[in-house]
Amino acid sequence: MKDIPNAVSFKELSSLLNGALQVSCENTENPEPISMDWDERIKSLLKEVEQSSAQVAAEKTTDQVMALGSFRTHLMLSLQALKAANL
């Protein structure tokens, strides 16, 4: 498994997303379009984290559960930042 970086810049995140889009298009005949709407993507990820948090927490250490909670908080803050930027 690859090491998880401590931080990812927006530029790095965008290049990773573009790379994933290219690989996805190459590997399938009818690629499913990936939404570039960050609000929709963050809400989808937040929903997935919330639905699987109880199951994931059962197998993790206290620090790992706290990190998952911190990740959820960052997702919520990013949604607020998107809303503020659209004003």
Residue frames as a rotation matrix with the C-alpha (Angstrom) as fourth column:
MET 1
0.581 0.814 0.000 0.00
0.814 -0.581 0.000 0.00
0.000 0.000 -1.000 0.00
LYS 2
-0.080 -0.596 0.799 1.27
0.517 -0.710 -0.478 3.47
0.852 0.375 0.365 -0.86
ASP 3
-0.639 -0.195 -0.744 2.16
0.750 -0.371 -0.548 5.89
-0.169 -0.908 0.384 1.88
ILE 4
0.484 0.842 0.239 -0.48
0.845 -0.520 0.120 8.52
0.226 0.143 -0.964 2.55
PRO 5
-0.432 -0.700 0.569 0.96
0.518 -0.709 -0.479 12.05
0.738 0.088 0.669 2.28
ASN 6
-0.556 0.170 -0.813 0.57
0.743 -0.336 -0.579 14.52
-0.372 -0.926 0.061 5.14
ALA 7
0.023 0.542 -0.840 -0.70
-0.102 -0.834 -0.542 17.20
-0.995 0.098 0.036 2.75
VAL 8
-0.309 -0.040 0.950 -1.76
0.910 0.279 0.308 17.57
-0.277 0.959 -0.050 -0.87
SER 9
-0.747 0.020 -0.665 -1.88
-0.092 -0.993 0.074 20.89
-0.658 0.117 0.744 -2.67
PHE 10
0.346 0.924 -0.160 -4.80
-0.254 -0.072 -0.965 21.82
-0.903 0.374 0.210 -4.90
LYS 11
0.177 -0.376 -0.910 -2.47
-0.982 -0.136 -0.134 21.60
-0.073 0.917 -0.393 -7.91
GLU 12
-0.858 -0.511 0.054 -1.41
-0.511 0.859 0.009 18.06
-0.051 -0.020 -0.998 -6.96
LEU 13
-0.403 0.799 0.446 -5.02
0.027 0.498 -0.867 17.06
-0.915 -0.338 -0.222 -6.31
SER 14
0.479 0.589 -0.650 -6.10
-0.594 -0.328 -0.735 18.37
-0.646 0.738 0.193 -9.71
SER 15
-0.212 -0.624 -0.752 -3.29
-0.963 0.266 0.051 16.52
0.168 0.734 -0.658 -11.48
LEU 16
-0.902 -0.056 0.429 -4.20
-0.208 0.926 -0.316 13.29
-0.380 -0.374 -0.846 -9.65
LEU 17
0.028 0.993 0.113 -7.85
-0.085 0.115 -0.990 13.72
-0.996 0.018 0.087 -10.65
ASN 18
0.408 0.066 -0.910 -6.90
-0.870 -0.272 -0.410 14.35
-0.275 0.960 -0.053 -14.29
GLY 19
-0.655 -0.710 -0.259 -4.67
-0.749 0.656 0.094 11.27
0.103 0.256 -0.961 -14.24
ALA 20
-0.676 0.491 0.549 -7.52
0.008 0.750 -0.661 9.19
-0.737 -0.443 -0.511 -12.81
LEU 21
0.368 0.838 -0.404 -9.85
-0.426 -0.234 -0.874 10.48
-0.827 0.493 0.271 -15.52
GLN 22
0.040 -0.439 -0.897 -7.39
-0.997 0.040 -0.063 9.48
0.063 0.897 -0.437 -18.25
VAL 23
-0.912 -0.387 0.134 -6.87
-0.403 0.906 -0.127 5.99
-0.073 -0.170 -0.983 -16.82
SER 24
-0.326 0.882 0.340 -10.62
-0.043 0.345 -0.937 5.56
-0.944 -0.320 -0.074 -16.41
CYS 25
0.460 0.502 -0.733 -11.24
-0.703 -0.298 -0.645 6.53
-0.542 0.812 0.216 -20.02
GLU 26
-0.301 -0.681 -0.667 -8.52
-0.931 0.363 0.049 4.19
0.208 0.636 -0.743 -21.27
ASN 27
-0.941 -0.177 0.289 -9.76
-0.279 0.889 -0.364 1.18
-0.192 -0.423 -0.885 -19.28
THR 28
-0.289 0.909 0.302 -13.43
0.345 0.393 -0.852 1.29
-0.893 -0.142 -0.427 -20.25
GLU 29
-0.644 0.124 0.755 -15.28
0.759 -0.019 0.651 1.50
0.095 0.992 -0.082 -23.53
ASN 30
0.168 0.767 0.619 -18.10
0.388 -0.629 0.674 3.64
0.906 0.127 -0.403 -22.15
PRO 31
-0.747 -0.554 -0.368 -16.52
0.533 -0.168 -0.829 5.65
0.397 -0.816 0.421 -19.35
GLU 32
0.396 0.846 -0.358 -18.87
0.897 -0.271 0.350 7.01
0.199 -0.460 -0.866 -16.73
PRO 33
0.126 -0.380 0.917 -18.39
0.175 -0.901 -0.397 10.77
0.976 0.211 -0.047 -16.53
ILE 34
-0.209 -0.284 -0.936 -16.76
0.970 0.061 -0.235 11.97
0.123 -0.957 0.263 -13.33
SER 35
0.769 0.611 0.187 -18.30
0.569 -0.788 0.235 15.09
0.291 -0.075 -0.954 -11.90
MET 36
-0.403 -0.885 0.234 -16.04
0.665 -0.458 -0.590 18.11
0.629 -0.082 0.773 -11.57
ASP 37
0.322 0.592 0.739 -18.56
-0.241 -0.703 0.669 19.76
0.916 -0.393 -0.083 -9.25
TRP 38
-0.672 -0.734 -0.094 -16.59
-0.084 0.203 -0.976 19.92
0.736 -0.648 -0.198 -6.00
ASP 39
-0.411 0.607 0.680 -19.70
-0.912 -0.269 -0.311 20.50
-0.006 -0.748 0.664 -3.89
GLU 40
0.638 0.688 -0.346 -21.28
-0.717 0.694 0.057 17.30
0.279 0.212 0.937 -5.21
ARG 41
0.165 -0.672 -0.722 -18.04
-0.043 0.726 -0.686 15.30
0.985 0.144 0.091 -4.86
ILE 42
-0.777 -0.479 0.409 -17.42
-0.377 -0.166 -0.911 16.45
0.505 -0.862 -0.052 -1.27
LYS 43
-0.054 0.847 0.528 -21.01
-0.994 0.006 -0.110 15.71
-0.096 -0.531 0.842 -0.23
SER 44
0.678 0.263 -0.686 -20.75
-0.454 0.884 -0.110 12.24
0.578 0.386 0.719 -1.77
LEU 45
-0.244 -0.866 -0.436 -17.48
0.051 0.438 -0.898 11.54
0.968 -0.241 -0.063 0.03
LEU 46
-0.700 0.052 0.712 -18.86
-0.673 -0.382 -0.634 12.91
0.239 -0.923 0.302 3.29
LYS 47
0.397 0.914 0.079 -21.91
-0.912 0.384 0.144 10.64
0.101 -0.130 0.986 2.98
GLU 48
0.499 -0.284 -0.819 -19.68
-0.110 0.917 -0.384 7.62
0.860 0.282 0.426 2.36
VAL 49
-0.629 -0.772 0.088 -17.49
-0.128 -0.008 -0.992 8.44
0.766 -0.636 -0.094 5.37
GLU 50
-0.437 0.534 0.724 -20.51
-0.899 -0.282 -0.334 8.87
0.026 -0.797 0.603 7.63
GLN 51
0.601 0.740 -0.303 -22.13
-0.743 0.656 0.128 5.62
0.294 0.148 0.944 6.48
SER 52
0.528 -0.453 -0.719 -19.02
0.159 0.884 -0.440 3.51
0.834 0.118 0.539 6.96
SER 53
-0.078 -0.655 0.752 -17.59
-0.661 -0.530 -0.531 5.20
0.746 -0.538 -0.391 10.07
ALA 54
0.481 0.307 0.821 -19.05
-0.855 0.371 0.362 2.73
-0.194 -0.876 0.441 12.60
GLN 55
0.994 -0.109 0.033 -17.77
0.113 0.950 -0.290 -0.28
0.000 0.292 0.957 10.69
VAL 56
0.384 -0.905 0.181 -14.35
0.122 -0.144 -0.982 1.26
0.915 0.400 0.055 10.11
ALA 57
0.144 -0.309 0.940 -13.97
-0.828 -0.557 -0.057 2.43
0.542 -0.771 -0.336 13.71
ALA 58
0.901 0.288 0.324 -14.38
-0.425 0.737 0.526 -1.12
-0.087 -0.611 0.787 15.04
GLU 59
0.788 -0.613 0.059 -11.05
0.604 0.751 -0.268 -2.18
0.120 0.247 0.962 13.56
LYS 60
0.245 -0.691 0.680 -8.98
0.268 -0.625 -0.733 0.97
0.932 0.362 0.032 14.24
THR 61
-0.459 -0.486 -0.744 -6.98
0.872 -0.087 -0.481 2.53
0.169 -0.870 0.464 17.03
THR 62
0.341 0.576 -0.743 -8.16
0.741 -0.651 -0.165 5.63
-0.579 -0.493 -0.649 18.88
ASP 63
-0.358 -0.568 -0.741 -5.76
-0.035 -0.785 0.619 7.82
-0.933 0.248 0.262 16.90
GLN 64
-0.950 0.020 0.311 -7.04
0.308 0.218 0.926 6.45
-0.049 0.976 -0.214 13.61
VAL 65
-0.024 1.000 -0.007 -10.66
0.998 0.024 0.065 7.10
0.065 -0.006 -0.998 14.61
MET 66
0.264 0.047 -0.963 -9.73
0.410 -0.909 0.068 10.64
-0.873 -0.413 -0.259 15.62
ALA 67
-0.771 -0.586 -0.249 -8.03
-0.017 -0.372 0.928 11.12
-0.636 0.720 0.277 12.24
LEU 68
-0.634 0.631 0.447 -11.21
0.741 0.330 0.585 9.98
0.222 0.702 -0.677 10.49
GLY 69
0.367 0.767 -0.526 -13.18
0.874 -0.478 -0.087 12.52
-0.319 -0.428 -0.846 12.54
SER 70
-0.138 -0.522 -0.841 -10.67
0.095 -0.853 0.514 15.20
-0.986 -0.009 0.168 11.60
PHE 71
-0.934 -0.172 0.312 -11.04
0.299 0.100 0.949 14.24
-0.194 0.980 -0.042 7.94
ARG 72
-0.103 0.982 0.161 -14.82
0.980 0.072 0.185 14.59
0.170 0.177 -0.969 8.25
THR 73
0.371 0.183 -0.910 -14.38
0.539 -0.841 0.051 18.01
-0.756 -0.510 -0.410 9.85
HIS 74
-0.612 -0.668 -0.424 -12.13
-0.003 -0.534 0.846 19.12
-0.791 0.518 0.325 6.99
LEU 75
-0.732 0.433 0.527 -14.73
0.664 0.278 0.694 17.99
0.153 0.857 -0.491 4.47
MET 76
0.321 0.901 -0.291 -17.41
0.941 -0.338 -0.007 20.01
-0.105 -0.272 -0.957 6.26
LEU 77
0.128 -0.360 -0.924 -15.13
0.232 -0.895 0.381 23.07
-0.964 -0.264 -0.031 6.38
SER 78
-0.877 -0.463 0.129 -14.39
0.207 -0.121 0.971 22.72
-0.434 0.878 0.202 2.68
LEU 79
-0.239 0.877 0.416 -18.13
0.941 0.104 0.321 22.74
0.238 0.468 -0.851 1.95
GLN 80
0.544 0.409 -0.732 -18.47
0.647 -0.761 0.055 25.95
-0.535 -0.504 -0.679 3.95
ALA 81
-0.351 -0.762 -0.544 -15.53
0.082 -0.604 0.793 27.47
-0.933 0.234 0.274 2.05
LEU 82
-0.804 0.128 0.581 -17.16
0.595 0.183 0.783 26.55
-0.006 0.975 -0.223 -1.28
LYS 83
0.257 0.966 -0.002 -20.41
0.962 -0.256 0.092 28.19
0.089 -0.025 -0.996 -0.20
ALA 84
0.402 -0.173 -0.899 -18.55
0.374 -0.865 0.334 31.32
-0.836 -0.470 -0.283 0.92
ALA 85
-0.679 -0.733 -0.049 -16.61
0.203 -0.251 0.946 31.50
-0.706 0.632 0.319 -2.35
ASN 86
-0.531 0.549 0.645 -19.83
0.828 0.175 0.532 31.40
0.179 0.817 -0.548 -4.38
LEU 87
0.332 0.689 -0.644 -21.23
0.789 -0.577 -0.211 34.48
-0.517 -0.438 -0.735 -2.60
